[in-house]
């Protein structure tokens, strides 16, 4: 019997012990026995039952407390027989059987049997004090009955233990069979899976992990990283796979991250890694389960999706940009023709021409940055008002052609850590959606606000056609669009970019009134 079961049995017996003690005191009072005797009995009972309760409920010496509980029941038995000596025979035998039913262990049964013999012998010896007459041989009959009871109890325990051993053997066989099935399932999975103990030693890993780390012919079990690094030079290439183990332990919750395990001229692989720490009941470290999935192809597909969406926006902007560049070119051409006719060049015209060229350069730079392939450029500290103004510059010609007025409140400069190209793409997608929702003759409002929780909120409001509530629920799903020729990839891409920056996008819309889009970006992502 394990410790937890013994403790639960101790708790049950302690409660029965208190019940029997209260019953004994009640009988003593009813029989109007000597108050001094009752006081001594009450004090002794409180001491015995209280001591046992402390040991039981504080879980002190659980196995030893089992024997202490048996002694406590013997004390209550003594008091009960002192009140009614006639119950001595059957009660003592019953007590042995009772202890057997509680613990299913021969050790407390033997102790209870020995104590029953002593208690029985005591009362048979002093029967005159108890005014109890017994026939010759009664005590030997009691011993015989008790012996038979103990023998039956002992045989029952032996049989129970044999059955238990048989059950345990079957359970162990089933456990091993299940373990083999689970191991076969894990080995068949095309994912990196391994388990480490609390000290960083490897317990198990699947075939994929062994093949990736090239540990098929190396005994990795109960080995830590340094021991495996010394045995396998190739394994050193994956040190960054274990770099954030301590962070997972400290957080105490599943930790997800993306790791580039690519090696130059050897192989290319990007893994989505999940690390799940488990702990013992006392809070100490138990195991670290690590699952990694190769998402290299998914990343390539996502990058292609991102690029296709960017090129789609570039194509839509091309006409507007061409119109925006043509105007300053016309001015420059006119000044040059005028200079050619007059044979002289006015410096005032040079300043105007330089301003027009600067404007063209700004527009072309924004256009080219959008058309560039996504290079996963690192995050940097960016002024959000500058990013928004750059996007407004791209759309000025398009909004002018459609008679759409842009109202912006960008008075304050807020800085956040972000990938500027990706955030700019999100803003362009939202701007383009607002223009298409309006069509012509409308207004777009853009607000930039600081959020006390530690971030910036960009708000786009248009007075376009709006979106129905049923369709609004599906916004952001792949290939769902409210536009006739839309793919739905614009908002999907925007959502992924904002998620990557640990931000949020909220859309609220009403048909024939317009749409409001709120983009929240934390200060540091």
Secondary structure, DSSP 4 states (H G I P E B T S, - for coil): --HHHHHHHHHHHHHHHHHHHHHHHHHHHHTT--HHHHHHHHHHHHHHHHHHHHHHHTT-SHHHHHHHHHHHHHHHHHHHHHH-GGGHHHHHHHHHHHHHHHH--HHHHHHHHHHHHHHHHHHHHTTTTTT----TTHHHHHHHHHHHHHHHHHHHHHHHHHHHHHHHHHHHHHHHHHHHHHHHHHHHSSSEEEEEETTS-EEEE-HHHHHHHT-TTS--TT--HHHHHHH-TGGGGGGGGGTTHHHHHHH-S-EEEEEE--BTTTB--EEEEEEEEEE-TTS-EEEEEEEEEE-HHHHHHHHHHHHHHHHHHHHHHHHHHHHHHHHHHHHHHHHHHHHHHHT---HHHHHHHHHHHHHHHHHHHHHHHHHS----PPPEEEEHHHHHHHHHHHHHHHHHHTTEEEEEE--S--EEEE-HHHHHHHHHHHHHHHHHHH-SSEEEEEEEEEETTTEEEEEEEE-S----HHHHTTTTSTT--SSTT--SHHHHHHHHHHHHTT-EEEEEEETTTEEEEEEEEES--
